Amino acid sequence: MRMTAYLLSAAATVALAAPALAQQATTTPEAQTTPSQGTANASVAGQTNATDADTTQAASADAAVAEQTNAGDIVITATRRSERLSNVPIAVSAVGQEALQNSGGSDIRSLNQLAPSLLISSTGNESNASARIRGIGTVGDNPGLESSVAVFIDGVYRSRTGVGLNELGEVDRVEVLRGPQGTLFGRNASAGLINIITRSPEFDWHGNGEATYGNYDQYRFAGGITGPLIADKLAFRVDGVYVKRDGFYDNVTQGGGSEGKVNDRDRYFVRGQLLFKPTDKLSFRLIGDYTRRNESCCGAVYYSQVETADPTANAAGVAPFFATVNTDGAVVNNASNRIVDILRRQGAAYPLAGNTPDPFSRNVAVTPGQTFRNKTKDYGGSLQADWDLGGATLTSITAYREYKSGNAGDVDYTNVDLTHRAGDGNAYRQFHTFTQEARLQGSLFNDKLDWLVGGFYSNEKLKLVDNVVFGAQYGTFAACRLVANVSPALAQQGLGQTGCLSPTGRATVLGAFGPAAGGLIAAGLDRLSTLNNLGDQGSVYRQKSENYAFFTHNIVHLTDTLSVTGGLRYTHESKDFGANFNNNNTICPAQQTALAPLTRTQSGATALAQGIVTLTCTGNSSSSLNALNLQDNFSDGEFTGTAVLSWKPTPQLLTYASYAKGYKAGGYNLDRSDLGGVNGVFSPRTNADASGLRFNAEKVNNYEIGAKFNTRGFSFNVAAFREEFTDFQLNTFNGSIFVVQNIEACKDNLNGLDTDNGINPVTGAQTGACPTDRSKKPGVISQGVELEATLSPIREVTFTAGYTYSDTHFRKNLIGSSTTGEPLDRALFLLPGSQLSNAPKNVVTTSFSWTPEIGSGGMSGLVYVDSRLTSDYNTGSDLAPEKAQDGFALVNARIGLRGRDQNWAVELWAQNVFNKDYIQVAFNTPFQGAGSRANAAAYGGTSNALYSAFLAEPRTYGVTLRSRF
């Protein structure tokens, strides 16, 4: 689907409406807003009642009490000076409780509909999520990587984005800050920040409750109550949510019972708060919360299963059968993919025969006895103290959190048991995190200088326990996959001693590679059948992170219309890594020894011998790892900061220009797959390999210019930006192993060696390296324009619309690290010069809200519609063409009736109204073939990789009853 014509017309109308994300205030008009170092446009929506904000969080140095005045504008008192937000150059889009509620949001994914520069997706585990701002984010769910987009909840840093997928309870608003952050928040972030502010306790009695029933047998109950315990001194608040819903996938192999549906919901959340104000100048806010989930997540469906071959140069010497030429010049095997044939012979319900999967039938086949069901627990507490010292305000936030999520899964995504993580509790990830932040803020020189200084400390212990093993049918599958590479016809025969490993099959292999290697080849193939149920039995990875930082953020008002902002931060990061393995794959070291003479020569049997070792030891699954005690550590320090010049030529118009430098810490790839790099399985592993799992810090230089116009009933914002990322952290699954590389550009011309997917035929080394003194050039660029507007012609009607153009691309001459100058991984040969994954160039969001009065009794109605229109993009970090997603439009709607002061309401709602089918992320299905059609078209040979995808949610609808007092 091509969106060009629509986007051009949408851009023409953006001057009238584009997402400032504003909507009508409801009860009290006050809300709290947090200023940011960034300088893109600010827009505030749905500013609902941050009740008693002036007595709770206004004293916080980063807090601001906001009053809705004009559409898309607020008044802030961040430094106890009242200024409209349109006067302050900050990059924040704030979405209030009512905006989230209307869009159907119970977690941060609903922000996709309201913020065009933001995209949030979830993939292999509901405890994980990937957030992107302006096309930049952290790919994959490897817990060793922190997110480029940080998440804060009530001022507390959450170390991974996935916590935002929990129920949030009563939320005052969510702020999305674009661009690097660090001089106003405790933890720095390289791409942006999501700041969630929940409703605080109040000194008047209030309560709320709601009940929802929807399709997929969804039940959701939420409620809260707040009030005084000691008048004007001590107040409390309690919020709770319970959700249960059937899954979106039907499990055809385990129908009925708890395993019959996949991607279900079964969770509850509770949060308690105390607000203590012993004096007018001192307050304490104590928060404790607990979340528990017991859900079957996440299933995936087959998305592409086409086998292709180059029509002129088939390097493997294998001619495709029943082939036709595709439009890109590759030959497409319309009859069958040999990997599909093998799986079907082994009893696979999916993939279906042929080359046309039906992913949106939403049927999955889980191996009997395996599960996606996991338990997640997330709990902790925080204490915020705000002390008005007279000339300054001191804020302290102390927090401790624990998080544990199971990691069981049938991770081959077929009922043929190739690989899995058992649901025995021996696969999980766990975080223990302590953070402390302190800020002091005030004004000097008759309010000519607004100053802020602060410090931050965090200590996090991460533990990952893995039990991934080869499945009960893996050995036969692996042998047949190798034999089928020699003769595709053998893949269509029976298995076992009557098929791939029959005398005919062996004779075919030996005939292709010669009798001299016959003994070792046959022995290698025979051993594959003994691989079943071998692998990790509780291997443990540990990472300890300690971070401290000092920061300052200061605004100098040179005149009434001209201001300069300067911010500076020093961050020190240290990490300690350790890993111990418990792996019972004794076949791997035996194969490595037996086939070593063939894998190290250039004989005709080399390719098959290497294939045997690779499939036996894939992902470095080997009992020889058990002797290792991997240990490594590093420390890093970095100065970052911001500078802003803002000028207000008229009362309605603000212009500004800014520069900011951002930073995200380095760390370790918590996966044994990448030990020793791409050739790891062909040489012994040692403790020295631990340092090879380390990746560098991600850094960015951000440049922005913009303008904001605001008048009563209308606001319009525009910003242009350019972000240059060095050592961009990219996590890639290439079908067998996970690889983490720091994407950088070489200053020298590599003459296409970063796109050649090549290996030196003499030395076996990968081509495309760069001298380390020539490797310091940004590898990723994000540049574009953001337009936002809000129109509220009358009090009951609000229109918003927004357009983001983001050209977020890799440069050419790419390498995998600025430190070593290592070549770009062979799986990433499509990256140079291409748009990043999950980074559409064009996004348009719109919303319409109408709340007409009905009669004279105080009743009102609600009509609400929002939409997100996105252009084409690729969902895979390697940009394989099979992983592409066409552009699409997504629409949500809600209609309702409300009583006086909204003391009751009934609403009918629908998400994804037109039931648009689209994917979140496509990926190489583990072990099931190799190479995309891009490999075959560019380099010859046969490509037969199968691809699976995590689907987005289908249409959901229901009714909600709500009451407030």
N, C-alpha and C positions, 0 to 999 in steps of 0.2 A: 504494500500500500504506500503510495507516494503522497506526501502531504504538502508539496510545494505550493500549489494554488491556494489551499486553505490557509497556510501559514502567512502567505503574502497578504491575503485579505484580512486575516486576524491582526497582522502587524499594523495595517492601515486603521483599524478601529481601536488599537490599544491606547491611543491618545485620549479616548473617552473612557476606557475601562481596562485596567491591567493590574496582578494581585497585590494590592496593599493589604489584602486580607482583613479588611475592616468589616465590622457589622455593628448593629445597634447595641448599645449598652442596655442592660436590663434593670437590675435592681439598683444598687448604688453605683455611681460612676467611677469609683476609685479602683485603681489597679497599680500593681507594682511593676516597675520596669528596670532592667539592668543595662547600663551603658556598656559598650564594647569598644575595644581599640580599633575595630575595623571601620571602614568609611563608606560602605555601600549604602543603599537607600534603606531607611527605616520605615516600616509600615506596621500598624497595629490594628488587630482585628479582634472583635468579640471581647472587648475589655469588660468583663463582667465584674461582679462585686468582689473585690479583694477586701472583704469587710474588715474594718478596724485596722487597715494597713498602717495608718499613721501611728498606731500603738504597738504594732508587732514587728514589722521589718523595715520601717522607714529609717530606723536608726542604723541599719546595716550600711556599710560603706559602699557596697555595690547595689544597694536597693534604692528604688525610687518610687515615690507615690505618684501615680499618673491619673490625670482626669481627662476623660474624653471631652474634647471641645468641638472640633470640626471633624468631618469624615476623614479618617486616616491620620488624625493628629491627636496628640495627648500633651498634657503638661507634666513634666517630670521635676522632681526635687532631689536628684541624686546626690547633690552636695549641699542640701538645704537651701538651694537657690531654685526658684520656680522658673522653668524654661519649657517652652513647647518643644516636643520632640523634633518638630520640623526645623528647629533652630540648631540642632545638635547633629553633627556628622557621625552617625553610628550605624553599623550594619546589623540590623535586627528586624525580623518580621515576627510579630507577636500574635499568636492565635489564642483567643480566650476560650473559656469553658463552653460558652454557647456555640461558638464556631465549631469546636471539636464535636460537640453533641449533635449539631445539625448535620455534620458530615458523617456521622456514625462512628466516630472514633472512640475507641477505648484504649488504644495504645498509639505509639508515635507513627505507625504506618499511615494513619489517616492524614498526616501532614502532606503526603504526596499530592492530595487534591487541592491543597491550599497554597503551596509554595512551589513555584515552577523551577526554582534552582535546586530543589531537594528531591532525592530519590532514595527510598528505603525499601530494601528487599530482604527476604529471609529464604534460606536454602536448606541445607542438610540437617539442621537441628533448630527447633524453635527457641533454643536458648541463644541462638546466634542471629545476627542481622548485619547487614552492610548498609551504611548510610553514605550517600554521596552528595556533595554540594558543588555545583558548577562542574559536574562530571568527575570529581575527584573523591575517592574513598578507598578504603582498604578492602581488598578482594578476598573472598573465602572465609572459612571459619577456623583457621589455625589460631589457637589461643595465644600463641607466642607473639602475634602481631597486635599491637594496640590500634585503635581506630584513628584514621585521619580526621574524623568528625567525632569530637568528644561529647559525652553525655553527662550532664549534671542534673541531679534531682534535689531540690531544696538546698542548693549550694554544695552538695556532696558529689565529688567526682565518682562516676561509675566506670570501671576500667574497660568494659566492653559494651558495644552498642546494644547487644541483645537484651540487656536488662530493660530497655525501653519497650520491649514487646510484652512485658508484663502489664496486667491491669494497673491503672494509675490512681483509681479512686477519684475523689473530687479535686479537680485541677483548676487553679486560678487562670493559668495560661501556659503556653509553651512558646519559647523564643528560639528562633533559628538565626544564628549569627553567621554571616558569610565571610569567608576569608580567614587567614591565620589569627589565632587568639592566644593571649598569654599575659598581657599586662594588666588585665582586670579579673582574670579567673585563676583559680588555684593551679590547674593543670593546663599546660599549653596544648594546642592542637594546630595541625598544619593546614587543614582545609576549612574548618568551621566548627560550630558548636551548637548543640541542642540543649537548651536550658529549660527544665521543667520546674514550675513553681506550683506547689499544691496549696489548697485552701488551708489557712491557719486557724487556730482556735479563736473564738469570738466571746465577748463579754455579754452578749445577748443570746437568748435561746433561739436556735435555728435547727432545723432538721430537713432531711430529704430522703426520699425513697423512690425506687423505680423497679418495675418488673417488665421483662421483655420476653415475648415468645416469637420465634421465627422458624423458617424452614430449616431443614436438616435437624429438626427437633431441638432447636436451640432454646435454652432457658438461661436468662441472665437476671440476677437480683442484685441490686446495689442500694446502699443506704448509708446515712451518716447523721450524726447529731453533735451539736456543739453548744456550749453554754458556760456560765460561771460556776466555779467551785467556791471561790471567795470573791466577793464583789470587787471589781476593779483591780484585783490582785492575781487571781489564779483562774485560768479558763482551761477547758479541755476540748478535744475533738476526737471522735472515733469514726472511721470510715471502713466499710467492708464491701467486697464484691464476690459473688459466686457465679461461675459460668460453666455450663455443660452443653455440649453440642456434638452431634454425629460428625464423622469425617466426610471429606469431599471425595475420597477415593473408596471404591468397593474392592475389597480384597477377595479375589475370585477363588483363591486356594484355601482360605480360612474363613469362609462365610459364617456369619452368626457369632455371637459372643463378643467379647471385648476386642478381638483381633479382626472382626469382620469389616471394620471401617478404619481407614487410615487418615491422618490429619484431623483428628477430632479435637475437642476442647474439654478439659476437666480440670478446673483450677479455682482457687480461692485466694483472696487477698484481704489483709486487715492492717490498718494503720491507726496507731494511737498517738495523741499529741497532748502536751501540756504547755501552756504559755504562762509564765510567772513574771509579774511586774512589781518587784518590791518597792521601786520608786518610779517617778516619771522619767528618770534618766537611765534606768537600767532594766533590761528585759532578758529573759531566757526562754528559748523554745526547744523543748525536748521532744524528739520524734523517734518512735520505734515502729517497725513494720515487718510483716512476714508474708511471703508468697509461697504457695505450693502448687505444683502442676504435676499431673499424672496423665500424660498424653502420648498418643501414638503418632509420632512425627519424625521424619518427614518422608513420605513416599515420592517416587519419581516415575515417570512414564517414558517409554521409548519415543524419541522425537525424530530421529533420522537413522536410516539403515541402508543407505545406498552404497554399493560397491563401485568404485571407479578405477580406471586405468588410463595411462597416457597412450594415445593412439599411435604414436610413432616410436617411442623409446620406452619399452617396458623393461626396467632394469632387472626384474626378477625372472624374466623369460617366461612369464605366465600370461597367456592370452585369455582375456575375458571371454566368456561364452554367452551367446544370445545378447550381444552388445549393440548399442546404438550410440551415436555421437551426441553429446550434450551441447548446449549453446556455448559453454565456456571452453569447448575444445576437448574436454575429457570424454572418455568412453564410459558410458553408464551401463552396468550389467542389469538389465531389466528383469532377468530371470530370477536371480537370487544373489544374496550376499552369503558367502561361504560360512561366515560366523553365525548368521541366522540359521543356516542349515544344521550346523553342529548343535546349537542350542535346542532347536526343534527336535532333533533326534534324541536329545537327552531329556525330553519331556517338558520343554518350556511352554507355558501358556502364552507368554509374551517374551520376545517379539513375535508378531504374527509373520506368517510366511509372506514372501514377496518383499517389495521395497517401499510400501506405503503404510507406515504405522498410523494409528488413530489415537493420538495422545489425549484428545479431549473427550474420549469415551469415559475417562477417569476411572479406568479399571487397572488395578495393579495385581501382581502375583507375588506373594511373599512365601518364601520357603517354609514349609511346615516345620514348626518348632522354633522359628526365628521371629523376631519382633522389632518394631520401631518404638515400642512403648518405653518411655523413660520418665523418671521422677526428677523434678527440679525444685530445689529449695533456695530461696533468696531472702535473707533477713539481715537486720542490723539496726543501728540506732545512731542518732546524731544529737549534738547539743550546740545550739547557736546562742551566743551571748552578744548583746549590743549595749554599749555603754557610752552615753553622751558625756564627754569630758568638758563640755563648754565650748572650747575652740576647735574641737575635733571629735570624731566618733570612732570608737574602737570596736571592731567586730572579730569574733573568734568562732570558728566552726570546727568541732571535733567529731570524728565519725569512725565507726568500725563496722565492717560488713563481712558476711560470709555468704558464699555462693557455691552450690554444688549441683551439677547437672549430669545425668546419666548419658551415655553415648552408645547404647546398644543400637544395632541396625542391621538389616539385611542389605548390606551396602553394595551388592552386585545388581540389585533392583530387578531380579528375575527369580522365579521359583527354582531354577537350577542352582544348586548350592555351590557357588564358586568362591565366595568369601563372605564373612559376616563377623559382627561383634555380638557375642551372646549377651542375653539379658540377665546375666547372673550377678550383676552389681560390680563386676571387675572391669568395667569401662566407664570412666567418668572424668570430668574436669572439675577442679575445685579452686576457689580463690579465697584468701583471707587478706583483707585490705584495711589498713589503718591510715587515716588522713587527718592532717591538722592544717588549718589555714587561719591566718591572722592579717587584718587590714586596719590601717589607721588613715582617716581621711578628714580633710578640713579645707578652710579657705584662709587666704592671707591678702594683705594689701588692699583692703576694702573690696574684697571679692574679685580682684584682678587675677588672682591665682587660685585655681581649684587643684588641690594636690592629693595624692594617694600613694601610700607605700604599703607593701605587704610581703608576706612570706608564706611558703607552702612546703609541707613535708608529707611524703607518702611512703608506706612500707607495705609491699604486697608479696604474698607467697602463693605461687601457682603450682598446682600438682595435677599432672595428667597421667592417668592410668589407662593402658590400652590392652585389649585382648583380641585384636583382629587376627583371624586365622584363615587359611585356605579351607574351602568347604569340602563336603563329602564327595562332590563330583568334579572337583577342580582338576585332578590329575588326568582323567580321561579327556576333559575339555582341552587342557593344555597340549596334550599329545596330538589330538586331532587338529588343533589350530596350527601346529607346526607342519603336520603332514599335508594339511589342506593348502598351505602356502606353496607346496611343490606340485600338488595335483588337486585343483578345486573339486574334481569329480569325487574324490575320496570323502569330502565333507558331506556328500549326499548319501553315503552308504551307512550301514549299521555301525554301531560302536563296539568297543571291546575287541575280542579276538576275531570277530567276523567283519571288522571294519577298518578304522584308521590304523590299528596296531596289528592287523592280520598279516599273514605272509605276503599278501599282495601289496599292502601298504608299506611294509618294510622294504620289499623289493623295489618299489617306486622310489623311495627315499635313497636307497643305496645306489640305484641306477643313476640318480641325479648327481650324487656327490662322490661316487667312486668307491670301489671296494677297499681301498687302502684305509679309509676311515670307518669302515663298516662296523667293526667291533665296538668302537667307542660310541658311535652314533646310536646303534641299537641299544647298547647298555644305557645310554642317556635317556632314550625314549622310554625304556622299560621302567626306569626309576620314577618317571613322572607319575605313574599310577599309584605310587606310595606316598604322595604328598598330602593326601586328604586329611583334614582336621589338624594340620600342623600350623604353628605360628606363635604369636605372643600369648603368654599365659598370665599376663599381669605385668607387663613392662611399665616402668615408672620414669616420668620426666618431671624435673623440678626446675622452677625458675624463681629466684628471689630478686625483687626489684626494690631499690631504694632511691628516692628522688627528693631533692630539696631545691628550692628556688627562692629568689628575692626579686621583687618587681616594683615598679613605680609607674604611675600614669598621671600626667599633669596637664592642665589646660590653662593657657595664658590668654587673657582677654586683652588684646592690644588696644582695641577700640570697641565701641558698642556693636560694630558689625564685623570685625576682623579678629579671628582667634587662631592660635597655634596650639596644637596638642603634641606632646612628646611622651612616649612610653618606652621603658627599657626593662629587660628581664635577663637574669642569669639563671640558667638551669644546670644542675649537676645530676647526672644519672649513672647509677651503677647496677649491674646485673650479674648474678651468679647462676650458672647453669650446671645441672647434673642429670645423668640418666643411667639407669641400670636395667638390663634386659633379662627377661625370662622367656626364652623362645625355644621350642622343641623341634624346630625344622632341621633335623640332622641330614636330610637329603641334600640340602643346599651345599654344605661344605664337601660332601662326597662328590657331587656333580662338578663343583669347582676344581677339585683335584683331578678327577678322571678326564675332564674335557679341557684342562688347561693347555695342553699342547696344540689343540685345534683353535682355541679362542685367541691364541697369541701368534698365529701364523696367517698367511694369506692363501691357504689351501682352499680348494673348492668347497670343503665342508665347514669353513669358518662361520658363515652366516647361520647355518642350522645349529652348529654347536653353541654359538653365542645366544641363539634363540632359546635353546634348552636351558642354559644357565640363567638367562634373564627370567624365564617363566618359573624356574624353580626357586630362584632367590629374589624374586621381584620385591621391590620395596625394602631390600636388605633384610628379608626374613631369613634368619639363619641362627642356628644354635651357637655358632662361633661368636656371636655378639655377647653371649652371656659372660664371657671372660672380661669384657670391657667394664671400665668404671669411668664414664665420660665426665669430665669436669672442665669448665672454662668460665672466665669472667672478663668483664671489661668495665671501664668507667669513661664517662664522656661529659664534657662541659660545653655550653654554648650560650652566647649572647644573642638575644633577639629583641625586637622592639618595633615601634611604630612612630610615624610622624605625619601630622595632618595640618593642612592649611585650609581654613574655611572662611568664606566671605558671604555676607548677606547684603546684596545691593538694594533690595527692597524688603519690606516686612514679610512679603509672601514667598520670597525666593531665597534659597540657600544654595551656594555652590561650594565645592570642595575638591581637594586633591590630596592623595595620601600615598604613603609607602609603608609596607609592613614586612617584616621578616619573621617567618614561622619555623617551627621545629617539632618533630615527633621522634621519640626515642627509638633507637635500634633495639635489637633483641635476638632471640634464637628461634629457629625453625624447630618446633617441637614434634618432629616426625623423623623416624629413623630412615625413611625412604631416601633422603638426600645425603646420607653419610657417604662421603667419597665422591659426590657429584654423579655425573651421568655414567661413569665407568665404575661405579662403586662395587657392583657385583662381580667384577672380573679381577679384583685384587683384594687381599686380606684387609680387614678393617683394624685400626688401632685407636688408642685413646687420643692420639693427635688429631683425629678426624673431627673432634668436638668443635674446634674453632671454625671448621667449614660450615657449621650450622648457623653461624653468627651472620647477622645482616646489619647494615649501617643505619644511622638515623636518617630520617627523611626531612629535607629542608626546602623552604620556598621563599621566593621574593615576590611580593604582591604589590601591584600598582593599580590605583583606581582614580577615576575622576567622576564627578556626578553632580546632579542638581536635584533639588526637591522644591516643588511648588505646592503651596497649600492655601486654600481659602475655604470659607464656610461651605460645606456640602461637597467639596471636591478636593482631591489631592492627586498629584502626578509626580512620580519619581523616575529618574533615569540614572543609570550608572554604567560606565564602561570599565572593564577590568582586564588585567593580564597577570597571570600567575606562572612562575617559572620554577619547576620542581627539580631538585637534584637528589639523586639516590632514592627515587620513588620506589616504595616497597611494593613488590608485586608477588602474589602467591598464585601458583599455577599447578593444576593437576593435569598431567599429560596422558592420562589413561592407565598409568602404572604407578607413578610416584608423584609426590608433592615437591615442588621446587619453589624456593623463595629467592628472588634476585632483586638487587637495587638497580633500577633502570636508569642509566646514565648515557650521555652521548659523548662520543670520541671527537676531539677537535680535528683529528685527521680524517680524510676521506677513506673509508674502509672498502670502497669500490664494490659495494654490494655484498660483502662477506657477512654482514649481519642479517641478510635475507637469503643466504644460500643453503641453509640447513646442512652445512657441510662438515666433513671430517677429512683431515689430511690422510690420503691413502697409504702413506709411508709410515708416519709416526702414530697415526690414530688420534692425533690431537684435533680438537674442534677449531675451526677457522674463525676469524673475526675478533681477535684480541686487540687491545689498544695499550700502548705504553702508558704507565701510570702517571707520568708527567703530562700526558695529553688527554686525560680522562675526566677533567673537571668541566663539564658542560651540561646544562640542564637537559634531561631526557624527556620531560613531559611539560607541555605548555597548555594552559587553559586560558582562553581569552574570549571575550564576548561582550554582550550588552544585556542589561536587565531593565525592563520597563514595568512600572507598577502604577496602578491608578485605582481610585475609589470614587464613586459617585453616589451621593445620597440626596436626591432631589427633594424628598420629603422624609419625615422622621421614620415612617414605616417601611421605607424601601431603600435597599442598599445594593448597588451593583459593584462587583470587583472583577478585575481581569488582569492578567499578567502575561508577559512574554519574556522568555529567556532564550537568547541565542548564545550557545556555548561551544566554541571550537576547541575541544579538549583532545589533544592529539599527542602521539609520540613523535619525536624528531627522528631523523635518519641517522645512520652510523651509530646504532645503539650497541651498548655493552651491558654486562651484568653486574658491574660494580665499579665505582670510582676508585676504590682502594686497590683492587687487584688488576683492574682492566680486563677481567675475564670475559670471554665471548658470551654473547646473548645465548640463552639456552636454545637448543635446536627446535623445541616445540614452539618458540616464540618468533619464528621467522617472518610472520605476517605483521608484526608490530610496527616496524619502522615506517613512519609517515602516515600511520592510520589513526583513526579516532579510537579513543579508549573504549573499553567495554562498559555497557550500561551507562553510556554518556550520549544520549540523543542530542543532536545539534539544536533542535527546536522544540520548545515546550510552551504550550499556551494553557493557562488555567483561567476559569471564569466561575463566578458564583452570583446567584440572585437570591435575595431574601426579602420577603414581604410579610409583615406582621400586622394585618389590618385589624382595627377595632371592630367588634361585632356587638351591635346593640349598645345600650347605655349601662349595662351591668358590670362592665369591666372585663368582659370576655374579649379574647383576641384569637386570631387565626395565625397559622404559619404555613407559608409556601416557600420551600427552599430547594434549589437545584445547584449543584456544582459539577464541574467537568475538568478533565485533564486530557489534553490532546498532545501526543508526542510523536515525533518523527521516527524513522527507522533507526535501529541501533543493534549492535551485536552484544550478546549476553555472556560470552565466554572470554576469559582473560587472555586466551591465545588467539582470539578473533577468527577461529575456524568458521568458514561460511555456513556450515550446517547449524551454527548456533545463533543465526540472525533472527531478529524479531522485527516484523513489519510495524510501521507506525499504526497507532490505534487511538481511539477516544474512549474514555471511561467516564461514566455519568452516575452520580448519586442523587437521590431525591427524597424529600420528606414533606409530609402534609399533616397538619395537626390542628387541634382546638385546645385553647388554654383558658383557665379560669382567671379571676381577678388576682393580680400579683403572682400569677402562675402557681397558685396554691394547688392546682391540679392541672394535668394535661394528658391528652391521649394523642398519639402520633402514629401514623402509618409511614413506613420507610422502606427504601430499597437501596442496596449497594450494587454497583455494577448493573444498572437498570437494564441495559440491553444485552446482558450476558455475554460480554466480549471475552473470547478465548485468547489468552496470551500467556507467555511464559515469563517467569522471573529470571531463571538462569538455566542454560543448557550446558552439559558437561560430557566429557568422554566417559562412557559407561565402563567401569573398571574391568580391565583385562580383555574386553570384548572387541578385538581387532585393533588396528593401528592406522593412523594417517587419515586426514581429511581429503576431500577431492582437490583441495588446494595443493596438497603434497603431490598428488598424481599429476596435476596439470603443470606444476612447476618443475618437478624433478624426475618424472617417470615413475615406473613401478605401479603396484596395485595398492589402493587404499580401501580398507574395509571396516574402518572403525564404526561402531555403533554409538549413538549419542542419546542420552536421556535428558530430561528436563524436569525442573520443579515448576509446577503450574501455579499461576495466580488463582485467587479464589473466584469461583463462579458467582452468578447472581444470588444474592441473599435478600430476604425480605421478611417483614414481620410487623408487630405492633408493640408499642411501648406505652405503659401507664406510668405517670410520674406525679409526684406530689412534693411540695416544699412548704415549709412554714417558718 
